[in-house]
Amino acid sequence: MSYIYEHEEWTEHLPVLEEKLCNKLVSTAWDPKKAVDALVESSKDNTFSLTDFWSSVVVYAMLHELDHHSLSEQRRVSIQGKVPYPIYAAVDSKKLDDDTKTRPDIWFEFTPDEAGFFHSGAFVDMRLFGSIFENGKLKTMKDEKKHFLFER
């Protein structure tokens, strides 16, 4: 999704964007050094995760390109209402177990404006995503994470 949201009116150019993305997927040329450099850079952050590894190595190997845009930047594209407002969701695997798979608080939602758990109403402004909070208070402000699930 991050790939198409870089284009203001992507709904009008979807076939062209789809073709470009398909061409990237079948290409075999990629630079392992660039993947390692991106991985090393993201590992400097104390919030480094498997997601950072995935985006820096696996997705880059597939698409041969790293996306350094932040999710909050997608607001610019959808603000005029010409394209759908992106709402992404993930499951908090730490809360998954055999007895509670249907619990509503396992769902994590993120949009260009905020990220958090819908069930508990615990959200943070997306521009602060990656910052450190303690007891609901901003402890250490950091730049918005750019190496998240949105690598293309």
VMD Tcl script that builds the backbone (N, CA, C; Angstrom):
set m [mol new atoms 456]
animate dup $m
set s [atomselect $m all]
$s set {name element resname resid chain x y z} {
  {N N MET 1 A 0.822 -1.197 0.000}
  {CA C MET 1 A 0.000 0.000 0.000}
  {C C MET 1 A 0.866 1.261 0.000}
  {N N SER 2 A 1.986 1.217 0.686}
  {CA C SER 2 A 2.815 2.423 0.718}
  {C C SER 2 A 3.273 2.804 -0.686}
  {N N TYR 3 A 3.478 1.811 -1.537}
  {CA C TYR 3 A 3.920 2.078 -2.907}
  {C C TYR 3 A 2.889 2.911 -3.665}
  {N N ILE 4 A 1.620 2.560 -3.560}
  {CA C ILE 4 A 0.613 3.302 -4.323}
  {C C ILE 4 A 0.269 4.627 -3.662}
  {N N TYR 5 A 0.392 4.730 -2.333}
  {CA C TYR 5 A 0.055 5.980 -1.661}
  {C C TYR 5 A 1.100 7.073 -1.868}
  {N N GLU 6 A 2.175 6.759 -2.538}
  {CA C GLU 6 A 3.132 7.806 -2.903}
  {C C GLU 6 A 2.600 8.649 -4.051}
  {N N HIS 7 A 1.572 8.176 -4.714}
  {CA C HIS 7 A 1.010 8.840 -5.888}
  {C C HIS 7 A -0.340 9.448 -5.524}
  {N N GLU 8 A -0.451 10.760 -5.677}
  {CA C GLU 8 A -1.643 11.514 -5.274}
  {C C GLU 8 A -2.962 10.901 -5.754}
  {N N GLU 9 A -3.040 10.588 -7.009}
  {CA C GLU 9 A -4.285 10.074 -7.584}
  {C C GLU 9 A -4.064 8.656 -8.096}
  {N N TRP 10 A -3.635 7.783 -7.188}
  {CA C TRP 10 A -3.282 6.429 -7.588}
  {C C TRP 10 A -4.452 5.636 -8.146}
  {N N THR 11 A -5.671 5.996 -7.784}
  {CA C THR 11 A -6.821 5.244 -8.309}
  {C C THR 11 A -6.924 5.364 -9.822}
  {N N GLU 12 A -6.429 6.477 -10.364}
  {CA C GLU 12 A -6.475 6.685 -11.811}
  {C C GLU 12 A -5.322 6.006 -12.538}
  {N N HIS 13 A -4.293 5.607 -11.791}
  {CA C HIS 13 A -3.093 5.032 -12.401}
  {C C HIS 13 A -2.797 3.627 -11.881}
  {N N LEU 14 A -3.778 2.981 -11.327}
  {CA C LEU 14 A -3.556 1.681 -10.698}
  {C C LEU 14 A -2.989 0.628 -11.651}
  {N N PRO 15 A -3.470 0.495 -12.878}
  {CA C PRO 15 A -2.887 -0.516 -13.778}
  {C C PRO 15 A -1.393 -0.285 -14.043}
  {N N VAL 16 A -0.986 0.964 -14.205}
  {CA C VAL 16 A 0.428 1.283 -14.455}
  {C C VAL 16 A 1.256 0.965 -13.210}
  {N N LEU 17 A 0.760 1.356 -12.042}
  {CA C LEU 17 A 1.477 1.083 -10.795}
  {C C LEU 17 A 1.568 -0.427 -10.540}
  {N N GLU 18 A 0.502 -1.133 -10.851}
  {CA C GLU 18 A 0.493 -2.588 -10.684}
  {C C GLU 18 A 1.545 -3.232 -11.591}
  {N N GLU 19 A 1.633 -2.772 -12.822}
  {CA C GLU 19 A 2.616 -3.321 -13.752}
  {C C GLU 19 A 4.044 -3.054 -13.261}
  {N N LYS 20 A 4.295 -1.840 -12.786}
  {CA C LYS 20 A 5.631 -1.511 -12.269}
  {C C LYS 20 A 5.986 -2.393 -11.073}
  {N N LEU 21 A 5.023 -2.601 -10.187}
  {CA C LEU 21 A 5.264 -3.433 -9.013}
  {C C LEU 21 A 5.509 -4.891 -9.419}
  {N N CYS 22 A 4.754 -5.394 -10.366}
  {CA C CYS 22 A 4.957 -6.765 -10.855}
  {C C CYS 22 A 6.341 -6.915 -11.484}
  {N N ASN 23 A 6.791 -5.909 -12.214}
  {CA C ASN 23 A 8.129 -5.949 -12.808}
  {C C ASN 23 A 9.204 -5.993 -11.729}
  {N N LYS 24 A 8.998 -5.269 -10.644}
  {CA C LYS 24 A 9.944 -5.307 -9.532}
  {C C LYS 24 A 9.998 -6.706 -8.913}
  {N N LEU 25 A 8.851 -7.337 -8.799}
  {CA C LEU 25 A 8.787 -8.660 -8.175}
  {C C LEU 25 A 9.506 -9.739 -8.983}
  {N N VAL 26 A 9.510 -9.623 -10.301}
  {CA C VAL 26 A 10.158 -10.645 -11.120}
  {C C VAL 26 A 11.628 -10.339 -11.397}
  {N N SER 27 A 12.069 -9.144 -11.058}
  {CA C SER 27 A 13.473 -8.787 -11.232}
  {C C SER 27 A 14.319 -9.523 -10.190}
  {N N THR 28 A 15.539 -9.863 -10.562}
  {CA C THR 28 A 16.410 -10.588 -9.633}
  {C C THR 28 A 17.570 -9.738 -9.125}
  {N N ALA 29 A 17.680 -8.509 -9.607}
  {CA C ALA 29 A 18.805 -7.661 -9.221}
  {C C ALA 29 A 18.509 -6.928 -7.916}
  {N N TRP 30 A 19.386 -7.117 -6.925}
  {CA C TRP 30 A 19.279 -6.356 -5.689}
  {C C TRP 30 A 20.654 -6.275 -5.055}
  {N N ASP 31 A 20.841 -5.335 -4.167}
  {CA C ASP 31 A 22.133 -5.057 -3.564}
  {C C ASP 31 A 22.127 -5.516 -2.103}
  {N N PRO 32 A 22.738 -6.657 -1.795}
  {CA C PRO 32 A 22.752 -7.143 -0.408}
  {C C PRO 32 A 23.397 -6.147 0.561}
  {N N LYS 33 A 24.394 -5.392 0.100}
  {CA C LYS 33 A 25.047 -4.403 0.966}
  {C C LYS 33 A 24.042 -3.338 1.403}
  {N N LYS 34 A 23.184 -2.909 0.490}
  {CA C LYS 34 A 22.173 -1.917 0.824}
  {C C LYS 34 A 21.210 -2.466 1.879}
  {N N ALA 35 A 20.849 -3.743 1.769}
  {CA C ALA 35 A 19.973 -4.375 2.750}
  {C C ALA 35 A 20.654 -4.432 4.112}
  {N N VAL 36 A 21.919 -4.813 4.138}
  {CA C VAL 36 A 22.661 -4.890 5.404}
  {C C VAL 36 A 22.818 -3.502 6.009}
  {N N ASP 37 A 23.121 -2.508 5.189}
  {CA C ASP 37 A 23.246 -1.129 5.694}
  {C C ASP 37 A 21.940 -0.662 6.332}
  {N N ALA 38 A 20.813 -0.948 5.683}
  {CA C ALA 38 A 19.509 -0.567 6.239}
  {C C ALA 38 A 19.246 -1.308 7.543}
  {N N LEU 39 A 19.637 -2.563 7.596}
  {CA C LEU 39 A 19.462 -3.371 8.806}
  {C C LEU 39 A 20.315 -2.833 9.949}
  {N N VAL 40 A 21.554 -2.500 9.660}
  {CA C VAL 40 A 22.449 -1.939 10.683}
  {C C VAL 40 A 21.891 -0.614 11.200}
  {N N GLU 41 A 21.427 0.222 10.294}
  {CA C GLU 41 A 20.871 1.520 10.700}
  {C C GLU 41 A 19.659 1.343 11.607}
  {N N SER 42 A 18.749 0.460 11.234}
  {CA C SER 42 A 17.550 0.278 12.061}
  {C C SER 42 A 17.869 -0.410 13.381}
  {N N SER 43 A 18.957 -1.181 13.444}
  {CA C SER 43 A 19.316 -1.861 14.694}
  {C C SER 43 A 19.885 -0.905 15.738}
  {N N LYS 44 A 20.209 0.308 15.350}
  {CA C LYS 44 A 20.728 1.303 16.297}
  {C C LYS 44 A 19.644 1.812 17.237}
  {N N ASP 45 A 18.395 1.593 16.868}
  {CA C ASP 45 A 17.262 2.040 17.677}
  {C C ASP 45 A 16.926 0.956 18.699}
  {N N ASN 46 A 16.630 1.368 19.925}
  {CA C ASN 46 A 16.325 0.376 20.959}
  {C C ASN 46 A 14.947 -0.256 20.785}
  {N N THR 47 A 14.190 0.161 19.766}
  {CA C THR 47 A 12.909 -0.475 19.468}
  {C C THR 47 A 13.032 -1.393 18.255}
  {N N PHE 48 A 14.249 -1.788 17.915}
  {CA C PHE 48 A 14.514 -2.689 16.794}
  {C C PHE 48 A 13.719 -3.983 16.979}
  {N N SER 49 A 13.130 -4.469 15.893}
  {CA C SER 49 A 12.292 -5.668 15.999}
  {C C SER 49 A 12.452 -6.540 14.757}
  {N N LEU 50 A 11.784 -7.678 14.787}
  {CA C LEU 50 A 11.776 -8.569 13.637}
  {C C LEU 50 A 11.168 -7.870 12.422}
  {N N THR 51 A 10.245 -6.956 12.659}
  {CA C THR 51 A 9.642 -6.190 11.566}
  {C C THR 51 A 10.706 -5.374 10.838}
  {N N ASP 52 A 11.646 -4.790 11.578}
  {CA C ASP 52 A 12.729 -4.033 10.956}
  {C C ASP 52 A 13.592 -4.951 10.090}
  {N N PHE 53 A 13.880 -6.135 10.604}
  {CA C PHE 53 A 14.645 -7.114 9.817}
  {C C PHE 53 A 13.880 -7.469 8.549}
  {N N TRP 54 A 12.593 -7.762 8.702}
  {CA C TRP 54 A 11.755 -8.155 7.570}
  {C C TRP 54 A 11.771 -7.081 6.479}
  {N N SER 55 A 11.562 -5.830 6.880}
  {CA C SER 55 A 11.490 -4.761 5.883}
  {C C SER 55 A 12.844 -4.448 5.273}
  {N N SER 56 A 13.898 -4.554 6.068}
  {CA C SER 56 A 15.227 -4.208 5.566}
  {C C SER 56 A 15.846 -5.285 4.696}
  {N N VAL 57 A 15.471 -6.518 4.915}
  {CA C VAL 57 A 16.105 -7.605 4.172}
  {C C VAL 57 A 15.117 -8.328 3.252}
  {N N VAL 58 A 14.089 -8.906 3.811}
  {CA C VAL 58 A 13.196 -9.759 3.025}
  {C C VAL 58 A 12.413 -8.956 1.985}
  {N N VAL 59 A 11.748 -7.892 2.424}
  {CA C VAL 59 A 10.960 -7.096 1.475}
  {C C VAL 59 A 11.870 -6.414 0.462}
  {N N TYR 60 A 13.020 -5.910 0.918}
  {CA C TYR 60 A 13.959 -5.298 -0.015}
  {C C TYR 60 A 14.443 -6.320 -1.051}
  {N N ALA 61 A 14.692 -7.561 -0.637}
  {CA C ALA 61 A 15.129 -8.595 -1.571}
  {C C ALA 61 A 14.047 -8.879 -2.619}
  {N N MET 62 A 12.783 -8.764 -2.202}
  {CA C MET 62 A 11.683 -9.024 -3.135}
  {C C MET 62 A 11.439 -7.855 -4.079}
  {N N LEU 63 A 11.478 -6.632 -3.543}
  {CA C LEU 63 A 11.098 -5.457 -4.339}
  {C C LEU 63 A 12.267 -4.586 -4.777}
  {N N HIS 64 A 13.463 -4.855 -4.258}
  {CA C HIS 64 A 14.682 -4.166 -4.674}
  {C C HIS 64 A 14.629 -2.662 -4.415}
  {N N GLU 65 A 13.914 -2.299 -3.389}
  {CA C GLU 65 A 13.753 -0.876 -3.091}
  {C C GLU 65 A 13.341 -0.724 -1.636}
  {N N LEU 66 A 13.936 0.238 -0.945}
  {CA C LEU 66 A 13.538 0.557 0.419}
  {C C LEU 66 A 12.721 1.838 0.406}
  {N N ASP 67 A 11.631 1.818 1.105}
  {CA C ASP 67 A 10.768 2.991 1.192}
  {C C ASP 67 A 11.081 3.724 2.482}
  {N N HIS 68 A 11.522 4.948 2.383}
  {CA C HIS 68 A 11.884 5.721 3.572}
  {C C HIS 68 A 10.816 6.749 3.929}
  {N N HIS 69 A 9.595 6.490 3.504}
  {CA C HIS 69 A 8.487 7.368 3.862}
  {C C HIS 69 A 7.875 6.906 5.172}
  {N N SER 70 A 7.259 7.823 5.880}
  {CA C SER 70 A 6.555 7.463 7.100}
  {C C SER 70 A 5.067 7.335 6.804}
  {N N LEU 71 A 4.374 6.619 7.662}
  {CA C LEU 71 A 2.944 6.405 7.446}
  {C C LEU 71 A 2.170 7.715 7.510}
  {N N SER 72 A 2.596 8.638 8.375}
  {CA C SER 72 A 1.864 9.908 8.483}
  {C C SER 72 A 1.877 10.678 7.168}
  {N N GLU 73 A 2.843 10.410 6.303}
  {CA C GLU 73 A 2.900 11.075 5.005}
  {C C GLU 73 A 1.757 10.651 4.088}
  {N N GLN 74 A 1.132 9.506 4.357}
  {CA C GLN 74 A 0.003 9.062 3.538}
  {C C GLN 74 A -1.226 9.943 3.764}
  {N N ARG 75 A -1.241 10.716 4.829}
  {CA C ARG 75 A -2.339 11.649 5.100}
  {C C ARG 75 A -2.478 12.641 3.951}
  {N N ARG 76 A -1.351 13.103 3.431}
  {CA C ARG 76 A -1.331 14.093 2.341}
  {C C ARG 76 A -2.101 13.584 1.127}
  {N N VAL 77 A -1.973 12.312 0.818}
  {CA C VAL 77 A -2.607 11.754 -0.369}
  {C C VAL 77 A -4.112 11.577 -0.177}
  {N N SER 78 A -4.522 11.201 1.020}
  {CA C SER 78 A -5.945 10.893 1.228}
  {C C SER 78 A -6.761 12.076 1.753}
  {N N ILE 79 A -6.127 13.173 2.090}
  {CA C ILE 79 A -6.812 14.307 2.735}
  {C C ILE 79 A -7.906 14.921 1.856}
  {N N GLN 80 A -7.735 14.918 0.544}
  {CA C GLN 80 A -8.720 15.516 -0.358}
  {C C GLN 80 A -9.895 14.580 -0.654}
  {N N GLY 81 A -9.800 13.331 -0.198}
  {CA C GLY 81 A -10.886 12.384 -0.406}
  {C C GLY 81 A -10.915 11.746 -1.790}
  {N N LYS 82 A -9.841 11.926 -2.566}
  {CA C LYS 82 A -9.794 11.327 -3.909}
  {C C LYS 82 A -9.423 9.846 -3.846}
  {N N VAL 83 A -8.728 9.462 -2.792}
  {CA C VAL 83 A -8.345 8.059 -2.588}
  {C C VAL 83 A -8.798 7.647 -1.190}
  {N N PRO 84 A -9.003 6.362 -0.963}
  {CA C PRO 84 A -9.463 5.912 0.353}
  {C C PRO 84 A -8.461 6.235 1.458}
  {N N TYR 85 A -8.998 6.511 2.623}
  {CA C TYR 85 A -8.164 6.736 3.801}
  {C C TYR 85 A -7.642 5.376 4.261}
  {N N PRO 86 A -6.318 5.210 4.372}
  {CA C PRO 86 A -5.779 3.895 4.716}
  {C C PRO 86 A -5.902 3.587 6.212}
  {N N ILE 87 A -6.465 2.443 6.497}
  {CA C ILE 87 A -6.542 1.944 7.872}
  {C C ILE 87 A -5.930 0.551 7.861}
  {N N TYR 88 A -4.855 0.379 8.615}
  {CA C TYR 88 A -4.156 -0.892 8.672}
  {C C TYR 88 A -4.424 -1.535 10.034}
  {N N ALA 89 A -4.290 -2.844 10.098}
  {CA C ALA 89 A -4.503 -3.544 11.362}
  {C C ALA 89 A -3.502 -4.690 11.474}
  {N N ALA 90 A -3.202 -5.030 12.713}
  {CA C ALA 90 A -2.319 -6.151 13.004}
  {C C ALA 90 A -2.823 -6.812 14.286}
  {N N VAL 91 A -2.359 -8.008 14.524}
  {CA C VAL 91 A -2.716 -8.722 15.739}
  {C C VAL 91 A -1.519 -8.693 16.675}
  {N N ASP 92 A -1.768 -8.376 17.943}
  {CA C ASP 92 A -0.722 -8.394 18.961}
  {C C ASP 92 A -0.496 -9.845 19.366}
  {N N SER 93 A 0.564 -10.442 18.842}
  {CA C SER 93 A 0.811 -11.865 19.073}
  {C C SER 93 A 1.075 -12.184 20.541}
  {N N LYS 94 A 1.490 -11.186 21.323}
  {CA C LYS 94 A 1.727 -11.419 22.755}
  {C C LYS 94 A 0.424 -11.704 23.490}
  {N N LYS 95 A -0.688 -11.249 22.929}
  {CA C LYS 95 A -1.982 -11.445 23.573}
  {C C LYS 95 A -2.727 -12.658 23.025}
  {N N LEU 96 A -2.119 -13.336 22.066}
  {CA C LEU 96 A -2.761 -14.513 21.489}
  {C C LEU 96 A -2.431 -15.755 22.307}
  {N N ASP 97 A -3.422 -16.477 22.668}
  {CA C ASP 97 A -3.245 -17.821 23.195}
  {C C ASP 97 A -4.517 -18.591 22.889}
  {N N ASP 98 A -4.517 -19.868 23.126}
  {CA C ASP 98 A -5.643 -20.715 22.723}
  {C C ASP 98 A -6.968 -20.305 23.345}
  {N N ASP 99 A -6.950 -19.727 24.553}
  {CA C ASP 99 A -8.189 -19.397 25.244}
  {C C ASP 99 A -8.782 -18.057 24.832}
  {N N THR 100 A -7.987 -17.178 24.252}
  {CA C THR 100 A -8.466 -15.808 24.034}
  {C C THR 100 A -8.346 -15.325 22.601}
  {N N LYS 101 A -8.373 -16.198 21.642}
  {CA C LYS 101 A -8.184 -15.781 20.248}
  {C C LYS 101 A -9.258 -14.833 19.745}
  {N N THR 102 A -10.376 -14.772 20.414}
  {CA C THR 102 A -11.448 -13.887 19.959}
  {C C THR 102 A -11.516 -12.597 20.765}
  {N N ARG 103 A -10.541 -12.336 21.602}
  {CA C ARG 103 A -10.529 -11.107 22.398}
  {C C ARG 103 A -10.356 -9.891 21.495}
  {N N PRO 104 A -11.165 -8.861 21.683}
  {CA C PRO 104 A -11.047 -7.681 20.814}
  {C C PRO 104 A -9.774 -6.873 21.054}
  {N N ASP 105 A -9.134 -7.036 22.222}
  {CA C ASP 105 A -7.956 -6.209 22.502}
  {C C ASP 105 A -6.677 -6.734 21.864}
  {N N ILE 106 A -6.763 -7.776 21.030}
  {CA C ILE 106 A -5.566 -8.240 20.331}
  {C C ILE 106 A -5.314 -7.449 19.058}
  {N N TRP 107 A -6.316 -6.653 18.616}
  {CA C TRP 107 A -6.195 -5.915 17.364}
  {C C TRP 107 A -5.525 -4.574 17.570}
  {N N PHE 108 A -4.496 -4.332 16.772}
  {CA C PHE 108 A -3.756 -3.078 16.783}
  {C C PHE 108 A -4.066 -2.378 15.468}
  {N N GLU 109 A -4.424 -1.113 15.518}
  {CA C GLU 109 A -4.817 -0.367 14.322}
  {C C GLU 109 A -3.853 0.796 14.120}
  {N N PHE 110 A -3.525 1.085 12.862}
  {CA C PHE 110 A -2.714 2.260 12.583}
  {C C PHE 110 A -3.167 2.919 11.310}
  {N N THR 111 A -3.171 4.237 11.343}
  {CA C THR 111 A -3.588 5.072 10.225}
  {C C THR 111 A -2.537 6.170 10.066}
  {N N PRO 112 A -2.653 7.021 9.063}
  {CA C PRO 112 A -1.711 8.133 8.955}
  {C C PRO 112 A -1.792 9.104 10.143}
  {N N ASP 113 A -2.877 9.042 10.921}
  {CA C ASP 113 A -3.047 9.960 12.045}
  {C C ASP 113 A -2.659 9.392 13.396}
  {N N GLU 114 A -2.935 8.101 13.624}
  {CA C GLU 114 A -2.666 7.537 14.945}
  {C C GLU 114 A -2.483 6.033 14.876}
  {N N ALA 115 A -1.937 5.495 15.971}
  {CA C ALA 115 A -1.739 4.051 16.089}
  {C C ALA 115 A -2.101 3.644 17.498}
  {N N GLY 116 A -2.729 2.481 17.621}
  {CA C GLY 116 A -3.042 2.004 18.952}
  {C C GLY 116 A -4.048 0.884 18.971}
  {N N PHE 117 A -4.508 0.587 20.174}
  {CA C PHE 117 A -5.472 -0.487 20.391}
  {C C PHE 117 A -6.870 0.105 20.473}
  {N N PHE 118 A -7.716 -0.249 19.518}
  {CA C PHE 118 A -9.066 0.279 19.437}
  {C C PHE 118 A -9.887 -0.082 20.673}
  {N N HIS 119 A -9.790 -1.312 21.122}
  {CA C HIS 119 A -10.619 -1.790 22.232}
  {C C HIS 119 A -10.402 -0.965 23.513}
  {N N SER 120 A -9.152 -0.689 23.826}
  {CA C SER 120 A -8.864 0.069 25.051}
  {C C SER 120 A -8.827 1.575 24.815}
  {N N GLY 121 A -8.824 1.983 23.544}
  {CA C GLY 121 A -8.771 3.410 23.233}
  {C C GLY 121 A -7.398 4.017 23.459}
  {N N ALA 122 A -6.380 3.178 23.531}
  {CA C ALA 122 A -5.008 3.649 23.756}
  {C C ALA 122 A -4.349 3.936 22.414}
  {N N PHE 123 A -4.346 5.192 22.017}
  {CA C PHE 123 A -3.776 5.600 20.737}
  {C C PHE 123 A -2.707 6.663 20.941}
  {N N VAL 124 A -1.783 6.743 19.994}
  {CA C VAL 124 A -0.741 7.761 19.997}
  {C C VAL 124 A -0.707 8.386 18.603}
  {N N ASP 125 A -0.436 9.664 18.565}
  {CA C ASP 125 A -0.288 10.363 17.297}
  {C C ASP 125 A 0.794 9.664 16.479}
  {N N MET 126 A 0.517 9.379 15.219}
  {CA C MET 126 A 1.455 8.634 14.383}
  {C C MET 126 A 2.810 9.321 14.283}
  {N N ARG 127 A 2.833 10.644 14.366}
  {CA C ARG 127 A 4.124 11.344 14.298}
  {C C ARG 127 A 4.995 11.021 15.501}
  {N N LEU 128 A 4.402 10.480 16.570}
  {CA C LEU 128 A 5.160 10.094 17.765}
  {C C LEU 128 A 5.409 8.588 17.812}
  {N N PHE 129 A 4.981 7.880 16.773}
  {CA C PHE 129 A 5.148 6.431 16.759}
  {C C PHE 129 A 6.631 6.101 16.709}
  {N N GLY 130 A 7.099 5.361 17.689}
  {CA C GLY 130 A 8.522 5.072 17.838}
  {C C GLY 130 A 9.092 5.793 19.046}
  {N N SER 131 A 8.361 6.789 19.576}
  {CA C SER 131 A 8.788 7.476 20.790}
  {C C SER 131 A 8.550 6.566 21.988}
  {N N ILE 132 A 9.110 6.919 23.114}
  {CA C ILE 132 A 8.990 6.103 24.321}
  {C C ILE 132 A 8.030 6.777 25.290}
  {N N PHE 133 A 7.049 6.003 25.752}
  {CA C PHE 133 A 6.044 6.487 26.699}
  {C C PHE 133 A 6.138 5.686 27.985}
  {N N GLU 134 A 5.782 6.327 29.070}
  {CA C GLU 134 A 5.725 5.646 30.363}
  {C C GLU 134 A 4.496 6.128 31.101}
  {N N ASN 135 A 3.624 5.195 31.483}
  {CA C ASN 135 A 2.369 5.523 32.159}
  {C C ASN 135 A 1.552 6.552 31.381}
  {N N GLY 136 A 1.525 6.422 30.064}
  {CA C GLY 136 A 0.741 7.303 29.216}
  {C C GLY 136 A 1.353 8.663 28.955}
  {N N LYS 137 A 2.539 8.910 29.457}
  {CA C LYS 137 A 3.226 10.200 29.269}
  {C C LYS 137 A 4.431 10.017 28.359}
  {N N LEU 138 A 4.639 10.999 27.491}
  {CA C LEU 138 A 5.787 10.968 26.585}
  {C C LEU 138 A 7.065 11.098 27.406}
  {N N LYS 139 A 7.925 10.090 27.317}
  {CA C LYS 139 A 9.182 10.088 28.065}
  {C C LYS 139 A 10.342 10.556 27.186}
  {N N THR 140 A 10.451 9.960 25.981}
  {CA C THR 140 A 11.522 10.315 25.058}
  {C C THR 140 A 10.930 10.443 23.667}
  {N N MET 141 A 11.012 11.635 23.097}
  {CA C MET 141 A 10.480 11.849 21.758}
  {C C MET 141 A 11.510 11.414 20.728}
  {N N LYS 142 A 11.048 10.628 19.769}
  {CA C LYS 142 A 11.904 10.167 18.682}
  {C C LYS 142 A 11.203 10.453 17.371}
  {N N ASP 143 A 11.958 10.412 16.283}
  {CA C ASP 143 A 11.361 10.564 14.961}
  {C C ASP 143 A 10.427 9.393 14.704}
  {N N GLU 144 A 9.391 9.642 13.930}
  {CA C GLU 144 A 8.462 8.586 13.559}
  {C C GLU 144 A 9.224 7.462 12.855}
  {N N LYS 145 A 8.919 6.233 13.256}
  {CA C LYS 145 A 9.583 5.088 12.628}
  {C C LYS 145 A 9.247 5.043 11.144}
  {N N LYS 146 A 10.262 4.882 10.345}
  {CA C LYS 146 A 10.047 4.794 8.904}
  {C C LYS 146 A 10.204 3.351 8.427}
  {N N HIS 147 A 10.920 2.543 9.148}
  {CA C HIS 147 A 11.083 1.136 8.781}
  {C C HIS 147 A 10.087 0.319 9.577}
  {N N PHE 148 A 8.846 0.347 9.134}
  {CA C PHE 148 A 7.813 -0.409 9.812}
  {C C PHE 148 A 7.276 -1.409 8.815}
  {N N LEU 149 A 6.017 -1.711 8.849}
  {CA C LEU 149 A 5.441 -2.654 7.911}
  {C C LEU 149 A 5.269 -2.051 6.534}
  {N N PHE 150 A 5.656 -0.824 6.359}
  {CA C PHE 150 A 5.310 -0.101 5.149}
  {C C PHE 150 A 6.444 -0.041 4.147}
  {N N GLU 151 A 7.424 -0.935 4.259}
  {CA C GLU 151 A 8.489 -0.960 3.281}
  {C C GLU 151 A 7.934 -1.506 1.979}
  {N N ARG 152 A 8.371 -0.958 0.897}
  {CA C ARG 152 A 7.868 -1.496 -0.373}
  {C C ARG 152 A 8.939 -2.261 -1.080}
}
mol reanalyze $m
mol bondsrecalc $m
mol representation Tube
mol addrep $m
